[in-house]
C-alpha cells in the first residue's frame, strides 16, 4: 500500500501523531501535515520511507515509497540467449 492509499484508511493528522510519537521515542525529527502533503505530491525522503514502514506496521513499505532506492527486482524470466557453461 502506498501513502495515498493508506491515507484513505486514516487521516493525515493521525499519521502525524503516529510518526511524532515514534519520533519522541526514537529521537527522530518530528513531522507536520504540510510535510505529508508534500510527500503526496512529490517524493518521500528516504529516512521517512523507513519510518512510514515502521509506524504503519508495514502497511506502507519503503519499496512503495522509494522504489528508486529500495527496489526488489526479481528476475523471473532470464534472457533466452543467456547460456551457462
Order of alpha helices (4+ residues) and beta strands (2+ residues): alpha-alpha-alpha-alpha-alpha
